[in-house]
Amino acid sequence: MNTNQVIFAKALADETRQEIMTHLCCVWLSVNEIVDKMDGKVNQPTVSHHLKKLEEADLVYVREEGRFRYYTLNQEQFNVCCGLLVRNFAPNYAEKVISLDQIPVTTSTHS
């Protein structure tokens, strides 16, 4: 597991990657399915580029089936990297980090 905080932060910093990650939460999608969910905002080569960056940061799992690649969000990597960031940059709050079941569910604007 790649826990490089700089690679993680750079991967998260891009709004297109953030939207792609939203679509990949808890579901496996192909590149073309992701392109469709992006409603024409980006084309297939752009999605592939962003998926490569997410893969380099270990933020997605990749499954190959024939000539197709399917992606899903690596939620464990988020947990590990976010925990490292809190411990390194906000150590006084490390013990105050709330668990996922304590976070209120909000309605996403993304489909």
RACOR-V341590 format. One record per pair of residues at least 6 apart in sequence whose ideal C-beta (glycine too) atoms are under 7 Angstrom apart, sorted by the first residue. I is the first residue (numbers start at 0). J is the second residue. Records with the same first field share a line. If there is no record, write none. Layout:
I: J ; J
//
This chain:
0: 57 ; 76 ; 79
1: 56 ; 57
2: 79 ; 80 ; 83
4: 80 ; 83 ; 84
6: 55 ; 56
7: 56 ; 80
10: 16 ; 52 ; 53 ; 56 ; 58
11: 17
13: 49
15: 41 ; 49
16: 49 ; 52 ; 53
18: 37 ; 109
19: 33 ; 46 ; 49 ; 50 ; 53
20: 53 ; 58 ; 72
21: 107 ; 109
22: 28 ; 33 ; 36 ; 109
23: 59 ; 70 ; 71 ; 72
24: 72
26: 71
27: 62 ; 69 ; 70 ; 71
28: 69 ; 70
29: 67 ; 68 ; 69
30: 43 ; 46 ; 47 ; 50 ; 68
31: 43
33: 46
34: 42 ; 43 ; 46
36: 110
37: 46
50: 59 ; 70
53: 59
54: 61
57: 73 ; 76
58: 72 ; 73 ; 76
59: 70 ; 71 ; 72 ; 73
60: 71 ; 73
61: 68 ; 70
62: 69
85: 92 ; 93 ; 96
86: 93
//
